[in-house]
Amino acid sequence: MQVVVVRGGRIIYDKAFGIADLETGAAVTPATPFTLNSATRSFTGVAVMQLVQDGKLSLADPIGRYLPDLPGTWRSITVAQLLAHLSGLPDVLIQPKGQGTGSLVGDGDEASAWASVRAMPFQSSTGTRFSYNQTNYVLLGKLIDRVSGMPFQRFIEQRQFAPAGMRSASFADGRDIMPRRVRTYRYRGGAVQGQTRAIEHAWDEFSPFMRTAGGLNASASDVARWLVALGNGTLLSPASRQALWSPGRFNDGRPGPWAMGWPVSDHGGHQVVAGIGGRRSAFFVYPRDNLAVVVLTNLAGANPEDFIDEIAGQFLPDLLAANGGGLPLPVKRLRTALIADGFDDPKQAYDRLAREPGFEVSEDDLNNWGGMLLDAGQARQAVAVFGLAVALHPDSANALDSLAMGYEAMNDRPRTIANYQASLNRDPGNDHAIGRLAVLKDQAK
């Protein structure tokens, strides 16, 4: 693992930990390249914004203006809709149900995949639904090739790697030889909480035309240098950077979950734009706080995106899990109220806050918070939160399923069974409840 912190435009922490190659025992160093996987899209977003800044295209332009050989129904999709995954296009990659990077549609090669995906129907009407897929970034690669007059890999090398002083960055996948790069690993059969599984090699394969979506390798130090260059105007002007980090918009004007190549979210009042890849690599930028954290690992399933806020919390204490970090501001207010009364009457606390202007907490908010409490071993508090979700949404099979999980963590067998059964009554197709009830029945024999 590598961890780098950027604050105030400077790298203030840069450390490497652990093993790069289990077979040789080689240690990770600050210069060791890691695979960034889907975090590559953030670099692609910057490349497109550089072309916008150069006056060579606009985010609102239809892609058919630059790629006229596309199917007619594709040509009106805008550049911004590709970047923000709002195109509705079919996916050129068959997403795996288990682990791995999936396989191309068609017969497995680029030509076949491209011919096949062009003949497939849309997943949804353009601009109406968010759908993360690879076709969007294949098209952006073709767009960069056409507008810049050079292959996108060379454009990114010249316009980003070189100006930012990135010494380890290159495009490659698991088939390519790359000196000093870490080997990547995963848990055999997937990681299961509370269980130890054998480690095995992980394999990444990115067809060359998909490397705008997942082909980049770099050290965390180099990613941090790139973030510094992005922040100080070397790569983009402040106005272009603001556009880069502004959410895409649905047709009805609602903001989507992605900006221009970057997932964007609010972490308890702190805006976060991110690069996240392969369940092993991530970087978070907190633009309003002048802070960024990069964590790269070589273990699929390490999921650094789940704990980067805890690192950032050393500088922004309200991001710490112990202080309700990661919770939306209304949920933080509810958390404070529940702590004050010992989680004894969450509905009363909720009703009191609900009378205040601007207070709104969704079922998903409660479910996510309860899950965080459950993961932290605070089962009684989780049950209180899940119980509130059920009180507010009594017909929700998901809320009842979560409450059953809370009671199961408390070893309250009767309430566990009752709530799983109540969830099934509302959703007979709830596979999780079916599976847990079967396990509980076997345990009772």
Secondary structure, 3 states (H helix, E strand, C coil): CEEEEEECCEEEEEEECCEEECCCCEECCCCCCEECHHHHHHHHHHHHHHHHHCCCCCCCCEHHHCCCCCCHHHCCCEHHHHHCCCCCCCCCEECCCCCCCCEECCCCCHHHHHHHHHCCCCCCCCCCCCCCCCHHHHHHHHHHHHHHCCCHHHHHHHHHHHHHCCCCCEECCCCCCCCCCCCCEEECCCCCCCCCCCEEECCCCCCHHHHHHHCEEECHHHHHHHHHHHHCCCCCCHHHHHHHCCCCECCCCCECCECCCCEEEEECCEEEEEEEECCCEEEEEEHHHCEEEEEECCEECCCHHHCHHHHHCCCCHHHCHHHCCCCCHHHHHHHHHHHHCCCCCHHHHHHHHHCCCCCCCCHHHHHHHHHHHHHCCCHHHHHHHHHHHHHHCCCCHHHHHHHHHHHHHCCCHHHHHHHHHHHHHHCCCCHHHHHHHHHHHHHCC
